[in-house]
């Protein structure tokens, strides 16, 4: 495993052994002298040989031969490179990615500030760029400009597009390299819960560590001030004023104390003390969807900038930690299917179907025997009585309402009911289907039918002689008991109530 450390070195870790590989800067007294020591950031294995491609924040892009340790500079910070608006020299080299043909894609985080003044990039206008370095022609081509701190860069498995991390906006942008959209760009992922750093790709997806977490309780400062340029300008000037006296002292009398103060005032490492406890690594798919994430809240690991998947472990790198951390890769659990719940849901469905089938044959036998003979006997003698409310209750009391003489009264409500149930020509033509269709209706109300019938018969004895003229308004309501009979109609005599019993015999009450 290869990594970079403070002091400008690239080292190789093999178990407990650490081996020096390369250094690009000059000798320095302490880590605070980054501009002298150098600070390697991005690493990538070369596809054209046993080489390691390194991006040093202060000394440019380098090629290191891993066999003999030879170094060759590919891109210098003294070159004036093209930009979308203004051509300028690069200031802060960050990350690299190597294509199959050997071309190198690299990022410049800022054209205005060095790494030790990285805090100023939060308040300054975006000036990051994405370049493509042609190994044959040795020329750099700008692909994206004005990025808000361009950081990690990776190529897709088919190399049809390249992704670049825009740290301060929590966004990953995509640039198409092939097809109709070649050299066009769009947003791959945005709105991540923190500031993205390096991107680590494999065949299945991308690891995107968040160097600084952001949420509702801990909002991101770059997002917070991005829409207020006046406040950004004020904070940048205040930070510069705080640095001016120590810079003046250091110019007159150079010493280690002012060096450390100047390094701390504008460096990213200083503001890590205000970082929230959450540390997050996001797993993305090649279509931009979030596949998963890892979180830590105990502050054992913070400011994660890089991850390396080795065996069953995920190694976590950081530019500020004094150790290399690792966590065991979690394995996805297979979903468990509970058979009990499925059987429990299926059993009541079978019971409901059986109950409906058993009820249908019972009313068919009763309705055919009771309804067919009785309406024939009653209709011949008293056709008026057959149209009364006896039709909706054919199973129990069809002949009882024969004594009720108010035939026009029930025509308002029970009129639709006899059309469906007790029409005599329908059962004679098709006796088999009719009882089956009418059976669910009598079964639904077998018990409540006989209860209201005797009440109506007892409460309305006065309306019996009114056979010629329908005077009563509504028989269903109890109001007709108190109705007034016109004077021209003779006073009705109280007669005994005639009823027909179940056996067919007539009687009086």
VEXZA-914279 format. One record per residue (C-alpha): x negated, z, y negated; residue in three letters. Coordinates in steps of 0.2 Angstrom, whole numbers, plus 2048, in hexadecimal, padded with zeros to 3 digits. Last residue first. Layout:
<sites>
XZYala/...
</sites>
This chain:
<sites>
A1A851836unk/A22843840unk/A1D83A850unk/A1A829857unk/A11827868unk/A0281A869unk/9F6826873unk/9EC829863unk/9FB82F859unk/A0682584Eunk/A0C82F83Funk/A1C831835unk/A1C83D827unk/A2D845825unk/A37840816unk/A38847805unk/A4483E7FBunk/A3E8327EDunk/A468347DCunk/A4E8247D7unk/A448187CDunk/A4B8147BCunk/A438247B5unk/A3181E7B9unk/A268297C5unk/A198347BDunk/A088367C6unk/A028477CAunk/9FE8447DCunk/9F68337D7unk/9E783C7D0unk/9DF8407E0unk/9D58307E1unk/9D68247EFunk/9E781F7ECunk/9E48167DCunk/9F18107D0unk/A028157D7unk/A1080A7D2unk/A117FD7DFunk/A237F77DFunk/A2D7F47EEunk/A258007FAunk/A2680F7EEunk/A308197FBunk/A20821802unk/A178267F1unk/A1D8377F2unk/A1483C802unk/A038397FAunk/9F98497FDunk/9FC84A80Funk/9F8838813unk/9E9838808unk/9E284880Funk/9E4842821unk/9D983381Eunk/9CB83C815unk/9C4845825unk/9C7837832unk/9BA82B82Aunk/9AC838828unk/9A883983Aunk/9A682683Funk/99C82182Funk/98C817835unk/993813846unk/9A280A83Funk/9977FE835unk/9897FC842unk/9977F584Eunk/99E7E7844unk/9917DA848unk/9917DE85Bunk/9A47E085Cunk/9A57CE855unk/9987C6860unk/9A27C8870unk/9B47C686Bunk/9B17B4863unk/9C27AC861unk/9CD7BB863unk/9C17C785Aunk/9C27BC84Aunk/9D57B884Bunk/9D97CB849unk/9D17CF839unk/9CB7E183Bunk/9B97E2835unk/9B27D6828unk/9C27D181Funk/9C97E3821unk/9BB7EA816unk/9BC7DE807unk/9CD7E4803unk/9CA7F7806unk/9C67FA7F3unk/9D37F17E8unk/9E07ED7F6unk/9E27FF7FAunk/9F08027EEunk/9FA7F27F2unk/A007F9803unk/A0680A7FDunk/A1180D80Dunk/A06819816unk/A0E81B827unk/A0380E830unk/9F481782Aunk/9F282083Bunk/9F1810845unk/9DE80D843unk/9D981E844unk/9C982084Eunk/9BF810852unk/9C7804845unk/9C380E835unk/9C0801828unk/9D17F882Eunk/9DC80882Cunk/9DC807819unk/9EC7FD818unk/9EE7EB81Cunk/9F77F082Dunk/A057FA824unk/A0D7EB81Cunk/A0F7E182Cunk/A1A7EF833unk/A227EA844unk/A177DB849unk/A077E1840unk/A087F2849unk/A087EC85Bunk/9FB7DF859unk/9F07EA84Eunk/9F07F785Dunk/9EB7EC86Bunk/9DB7E5864unk/9D47F485Aunk/9D2801868unk/9CA7F8876unk/9BF7EC86Dunk/9B87FA861unk/9B480686Funk/9AA7FB87Aunk/9A07F386Cunk/99D803863unk/99280A872unk/9887F9875unk/97F7FA864unk/97980C863unk/96C80A871unk/9647FB869unk/961804858unk/95A813860unk/94E80A86Aunk/94680185Bunk/944811851unk/93B819860unk/92E80B862unk/92980D84Funk/927820851unk/91A81D85Eunk/90F811855unk/90981C847unk/90382A853unk/8FA81D85Eunk/8F081784Funk/8EC828849unk/8E682D85Aunk/8DA81E85Cunk/8CF82484Eunk/8C2816849unk/8B181C843unk/8A8811836unk/89580F83Aunk/88A81A82Funk/87E811824unk/86C817826unk/863820818unk/85181C814unk/84682B815unk/83F830804unk/82E82E7FDunk/8248347EEunk/81382F7E7unk/80C83C7DCunk/8078407CAunk/8178397C3unk/81782F7B3unk/81681D7B7unk/82281F7C6unk/82281A7D8unk/82E81E7E6unk/82A81A7F8unk/83A816803unk/83781B815unk/83C815826unk/82F808827unk/828804815unk/834800808unk/82B8017F7unk/8348077E7unk/82F8057D5unk/83380D7C4unk/83A81E7C8unk/83A8297B9unk/83D8397C3unk/83A8417D4unk/83C8537D8unk/8488547CAunk/85585C7D5unk/86384F7D2unk/85E8407DDunk/8688307DFunk/8678217EBunk/8728127E9unk/87C8057F2unk/8817F37F4unk/8847EF7E2unk/8897DD7E0unk/87F7D07D7unk/87F7C17E3unk/86E7C57EBunk/8747D77EFunk/86F7E67E5unk/8687F87EAunk/8678047DCunk/85A8127DBunk/85F8217D0unk/8578317CAunk/86383E7C2unk/85C84D7B9unk/85E8457A7unk/84F84079Eunk/84A84A78Eunk/83984E795unk/83683C798unk/835839785unk/82283C785unk/81F830794unk/82682178Aunk/81782277Dunk/81982276Aunk/814834766unk/80A838776unk/7FC82B774unk/7F9830761unk/7F9842766unk/7ED83F774unk/7E1836769unk/7E384275Bunk/7DD850767unk/7CF84576Funk/7C684275Funk/7C2835752unk/7BF83B741unk/7C482F733unk/7CE82373Dunk/7D5831748unk/7DA83B738unk/7E482C732unk/7EC829742unk/7F283B743unk/7F983A731unk/80282A735unk/80B82E746unk/81983873Funk/81C82A732unk/81D81D740unk/82A828749unk/834829739unk/833817736unk/839813747unk/84881F746unk/84D817735unk/84C80573Cunk/85680A74Bunk/863813740unk/865803735unk/8667F8745unk/87680074Bunk/87C7F675Aunk/86D7FA765unk/86D80C761unk/87781376Funk/87280677Bunk/85F809778unk/86381C778unk/86B81C789unk/87982978Bunk/877839794unk/888841797unk/891830799unk/8838297A4unk/8718237A3unk/8638257AFunk/8518217AAunk/8458177B4unk/8538107BEunk/84D8087CEunk/8547F77D3unk/8517F27E6unk/8577E17E9unk/85F7D87F8unk/8607D380Aunk/8507C780Bunk/8457D3800unk/8437D77EEunk/83C7E57E3unk/8417E57D1unk/8377F07C4unk/83F7FA7B7unk/8527FC7B3unk/8588087A6unk/8688127ACunk/8798117B3unk/8797FE7B5unk/8847F57A8unk/87E7E47ACunk/87A7D97BCunk/8767C77BDunk/8787C27ABunk/8757AF7A7unk/8677A37A5unk/8647907A5unk/8537897AAunk/85B77F7B8unk/86E7807B8unk/87176F7C1unk/8657747CFunk/85677E7D0unk/84D78C7C6unk/85C7967C0unk/8587A47B4unk/8607B57B8unk/8627C57ADunk/8627D77B3unk/86A7E37A6unk/8687F57A2unk/8667F078Funk/8557F878Cunk/84E7F379Dunk/8517E079Eunk/84C7DD7B0unk/8497CB7B4unk/8507C17C3unk/8497AF7C8unk/8547A17CFunk/8537947DDunk/84579C7E5unk/84D79C7F6unk/84A7AE7F9unk/84E7B27E6unk/83F7B57DBunk/83B7C67D3unk/8377CD7C2unk/8367DF7BBunk/8357E37A9unk/83B7DA799unk/83D7E678Bunk/84D7E0782unk/84A7CE785unk/8487C2776unk/8417B4780unk/8457AC791unk/83C79E79Bunk/82C79D791unk/81F79179Aunk/80D79679Dunk/8007897A1unk/7F278A7AEunk/7F67787B3unk/7F577C7C6unk/7F978E7C6unk/80878B7BBunk/80D79C7B2unk/81F79F7AFunk/8247AA7A1unk/8327B779Dunk/8317BE78Cunk/8347CF782unk/8377CF76Funk/8477DA76Eunk/8497E175Cunk/8417F2759unk/84880375Cunk/84580576Funk/8357FB76Eunk/82E809763unk/82E814772unk/82280977Aunk/81480D76Eunk/80781177Cunk/80D801785unk/8087F6776unk/8157F0769unk/81B7E0761unk/81B7D376Eunk/8257DD77Aunk/8297DE78Dunk/81F7CF792unk/8247C97A3unk/81C7BF7B1unk/8217B17BDunk/8127AA7C6unk/8107997CFunk/8087997E0unk/81378C7E9unk/81D79A7F2unk/8207A37E1unk/8177B37DBunk/8207C17D1unk/8187CB7C3unk/81C7DA7B8unk/8177E27A7unk/80C7DA79Aunk/80E7E2789unk/8067D977Aunk/8097C677Cunk/8037BB76Eunk/8107B2764unk/8197A1762unk/82A7A4759unk/83C7A075Dunk/83D79C770unk/82B7A1772unk/81B799777unk/80B7A277Aunk/7FD7A676Funk/7EF7AB77Bunk/7E57BB777unk/7EE7C6783unk/7E67BC791unk/7EF7B47A0unk/7E67AF7B0unk/7D77BC7B0unk/7CD7BB7C0unk/7C77CA7CAunk/7BC7CA7DAunk/7BF7D97E5unk/7B77D17F5unk/7C67CF801unk/7D47D57F6unk/7D07C77E9unk/7D87CD7D9unk/7E27C17CDunk/7E57C87BCunk/7F37C77AFunk/7F07CF79Eunk/7E47DC797unk/7EF7E978Funk/7FF7EC79Aunk/7F57E67AAunk/7FF7DA7B5unk/7F77D87C6unk/7F77CA7D3unk/7EF7CF7E3unk/7E67C27EDunk/7E47BE800unk/7E97AC7FCunk/7F67A07F5unk/8057AB7F7unk/7FE7B97ECunk/8047CA7EEunk/80C7D27DFunk/8087E17D3unk/80F7E67C2unk/8097F47B8unk/7F67F57B5unk/7F28017A6unk/7E17FD79Dunk/7D480A79Aunk/7D1805788unk/7E3803782unk/7E881178Dunk/7DD81E785unk/7E882D788unk/7E382C79Bunk/7D2834796unk/7C082F792unk/7C081C794unk/7B780F79Eunk/7BD7FD79Aunk/7CC7F57A1unk/7CF7EA7B0unk/7CD7F57BFunk/7CE7F07D1unk/7D07F57E3unk/7CB8087E4unk/7D08107F5unk/7DB81E7F8unk/7DB82680Aunk/7E9832810unk/7F3825818unk/7ED814811unk/7EF8137FFunk/7E68057F5unk/7E28077E3unk/7E47FD7D3unk/7DC8067C4unk/7DF8077B2unk/7DD81A7AEunk/7EF81E7B3unk/7F38177C4unk/7F78077CDunk/7FE8047DFunk/7F97FB7EFunk/800800800unk/
</sites>
